[in-house]
Amino acid sequence: MLAKYEAVNTSDENSMPFGGGAIGCGIEIKWQEGPLGRGDERKDPNGAFVETVIDIARQRIQYYQDSQFKCRENAIAITKLEEALMWLNKRTQDREIRNVEGTHII
């Protein structure tokens, strides 16, 4: 059963993803606001990325898996989270090849 949480996804004036967040018992996420840019124009992150949140969840389940709570379901969940990270990384690599990573160019 999922704990209750509130999520807000916001867009900029061009309807591009821009920040937002989620809050619930024990968690508060502030999403990255806007693209990071490229080259000399690249900025430091100002919020969380989905990949980081997924990896935090993966790490926590691995912690359980390394304890007396080891089970098949944890192993499968870890695999699926690793798969999600792989696909998001592939998306980033494809965007880098097209020189659009760090921008809102599709």
C-alpha positions in Angstrom: 0.0 0.0 0.0 1.4 3.4 -1.0 1.6 6.1 1.5 -0.3 9.2 0.6 1.6 12.0 -1.1 0.9 15.2 -3.1 2.7 15.8 -6.4 2.7 19.0 -8.4 4.2 19.1 -11.9 4.7 22.6 -13.3 5.5 24.0 -16.8 7.1 27.2 -18.0 5.5 29.8 -20.2 6.2 27.6 -23.2 4.5 24.5 -21.7 7.8 22.9 -21.1 8.4 20.9 -17.9 9.7 23.2 -15.2 10.0 22.1 -11.6 7.3 21.1 -9.3 7.6 18.7 -6.4 6.2 15.9 -4.3 5.7 15.7 -0.6 4.6 13.0 1.7 5.4 11.3 5.0 9.2 11.2 5.2 9.8 12.6 1.7 10.1 16.0 0.0 11.2 16.3 -3.6 11.9 19.6 -5.5 12.2 18.8 -9.2 14.8 20.4 -11.4 13.6 23.8 -12.8 14.4 24.1 -16.4 17.2 22.6 -18.6 20.8 22.7 -17.5 22.1 24.1 -20.8 25.1 23.0 -22.8 28.9 23.8 -22.9 29.9 27.0 -21.3 26.3 27.9 -20.6 25.7 24.7 -18.5 24.3 25.5 -15.0 24.4 23.5 -11.8 21.3 21.5 -11.0 18.7 23.3 -8.8 16.5 20.3 -8.1 16.2 16.6 -8.2 16.2 14.4 -11.3 14.0 11.3 -11.7 17.1 9.2 -12.2 18.4 10.2 -8.8 15.1 9.4 -7.1 14.9 6.0 -8.8 18.5 5.2 -7.7 17.7 6.2 -4.1 14.8 3.7 -4.1 17.1 1.0 -5.7 19.7 1.6 -3.1 17.2 1.2 -0.3 15.8 -2.1 -1.6 19.4 -3.3 -2.0 19.9 -2.5 1.6 16.9 -4.8 2.5 18.3 -7.4 0.0 21.6 -7.4 1.9 19.8 -8.2 5.2 17.6 -10.9 6.6 14.8 -9.5 4.4 16.4 -10.9 1.2 13.7 -12.2 -1.2 12.9 -12.8 -4.8 10.5 -9.8 -4.9 13.3 -7.5 -3.8 15.6 -8.9 -6.4 13.0 -8.3 -9.2 12.2 -4.8 -8.0 16.0 -4.0 -8.1 16.2 -5.4 -11.6 13.3 -3.3 -12.8 14.7 -0.1 -11.2 18.0 -0.8 -12.8 16.2 -1.3 -16.1 14.4 2.0 -15.7 17.8 3.7 -15.1 19.2 2.0 -18.2 16.4 3.3 -20.4 16.6 6.8 -19.0 20.4 6.7 -19.5 19.9 5.6 -23.1 17.5 8.5 -23.7 20.2 10.9 -22.3 22.9 9.3 -24.6 20.7 9.6 -27.6 20.1 13.3 -26.8 23.8 13.8 -26.4 24.4 12.3 -29.8 21.9 14.8 -31.2 23.4 17.7 -29.3 20.2 18.5 -27.5 20.8 17.2 -24.0 20.5 20.0 -21.5 17.9 21.8 -23.6 14.2 21.7 -24.2 14.8 20.8 -27.9 13.0 17.6 -28.7 
